């Protein structure tokens, strides 16, 4: 009662000097404000269109909305963005720790004339009155986030998919705040206290984060710092305000400016604590920033926050309801914005814009430095369109790859569709060419992909070429060379060891990234091949902390661990040997790992020269973060060997073999000098490779009884 009487008397005296006070205020330093900026996700308009057509029809009832903003400041932006999307129409906010929810509403008019003739001043004054009613009712105490509300005035032209809209962030504009002093948070709080403030702030509910109290009262001669919700303001004695800081989440990236909604907060303080009017109070402008340094990597810091000493103004009853807040348009003028969604809401265009949604979310939250355009523009060549080829193609599609070429020589059989995800029963009935059917199915899944199927038989060592077949085989080789030259990444996904030799050799010769995937009954191998680097010189390794490091160009290929040339393994095979007999999940696992390895290479700062590591002894930690040198997406191993029988996976790395039958200098120079002649010699007799690489001389010096050659039974479908 005492303070209510004092407030009544003071109001009479102040009204007499109101004009003089206004003149005086113009001479005092005031806070500088910035307003939030709106961002409308295209999905918002898609959902609004659906609701307008199916639910609202001719109704103009205002719809409640959810907006959200990131509470971590971005120094590259002058202010924080408030975003709305299709989820904004949900009854409940899709809670996420990094986002602050905002209450909003949309008033969608039926005609452009109604939109234009709507009295914008009256419209916003009504919002200001409703905002103040939320302060009076106590709703703003329980959920202070309502002080940061927004409203959208809109007109949707559904024939042209054109939307006019105008955002407003209501602010009680007659709340004049004087700034007396500003300094860094480190001047007021110790490092431990700043860390405590951050931890306590993070524990607040997201609706409590925009505005809060920092209590620094001393009890038992000890400073007891705590972060408290705004609702506690009514329980604090006026004598204790010396120890209280008013905290608010500052949406400005500049320490000398604050978000304009601070005036709503000050109005709330003045209403519930009238004895603080015309007093100086401390405000903590909290700026959260993501720091990249620290033992645990990226962490949130409030070191860029500031403390303002502000004078709480006296505000008349009338001025408490005076409101402003219309957002400027793209021309930096007060006026509505126009969103033309014709291209985006066209089904084909909408699919094209939505297919990368998961990738963009990944970039926003998990891997902000990922280069999605690099992945999108990568040209992938898939040699083999079976179980591995179909699975690899689907995973590439999910990563946003737009250019996929599939190669195969077979047709779709009745046993294929259940294991090979791009084929159907109808494809089997029609005996469609695998590569062409797979490429067409990719376009059915996503019309924006540029997929091509090539019906081609890859010549193989040990598979003789008769005189009549020479022109056809020559044409196949030339077509394969053209495909490899145009590709950035080559996936070897064929069903025999010898079919991998020619593309492995050509991929190395042309300096391409080659990814090999092969499966057995319950095992798989995924590996990246080294490549020819003229400037690199002889293979070399280095060591660090018990690990040996092999640069990408010095890594071995699929054939480097063998001391024999690939030969004809396809003749005289029984039925189970003619088909890939493997557990169904093996190919899916290998395919996924092959694509993930390829994308990891693309995102590594050294590309396909990314080093691989292997441990030199069994002593010490299995994984040494200093030695592993992960890329943007983690490790980029040389090879991944998995064993499904006991669910084990290892990542060995091996040097290239200087007498390898596929990637050694002997073979590459022979191909460079003799070209087609050399290839046909290999096709007619794989022993020619052993002669070229001098393996024949090495074998002649060994006792056959001392040599055990293990046949490699890893195949793929």
Secondary structure, DSSP 8 states (H G I E B T S, - for coil): -HHHHHHHHHHHHHHHTHHHHHHHHTTS-B-EEE--EEEE-HHHHHHHHHHIIIIITT----EEEEEEEESB--TTSSS-EEEE-GGGGSSS----TTEEEEEEEEEEESSHHHHHHS-HHHHHHHHHHHHHHHHHHTHHHH-GGGGG-EEEEEEEETTTTEEEEEEEEEEETT---EEEEEEEGGGTS-HHHHHHHHHHHHHS-TTTTTEEEEE--EETTEE--EEEEGGGGGGS-GGGGGGEEEEEE---SSTTEEETTHHHHHHHHHHH-GGGTTSEEEEEEE-BEEE--STTSSEEE-TT-EEEEEE-----TTGGG-EEEE-B-TTSSBS-EEEE-HHHHSHHHHHHHHTTHHHHHIIIII-TT--HHHHHT-EEEEE--SHHHHHHHHHHHHTT--EEEEEES-B--TTTTTTSTT--HHHHHTT-BHHHHHHHHHHHH-TT-EEEEEE-----TT----GGGHHHHHHHHHHHHHHHHH-SEEEE--SSSTHHHHHHHHHHHTT-EEEEEEE-SSEEEEEE-----TTT-S--EEEETTEEEE-GGGB--TTTT-SS-----STT--HHHHS----HHHHHHHHHHHHHHHHHHHHSTTGGG--EEEESSS-S-S--HHHH--BTTB---SEEEEETTTTEEE----B--TT-TTTSHHHHHHHHHHTHHHHHHHHH-THHHHHHTTHHHHHHTS-GGG--------B--
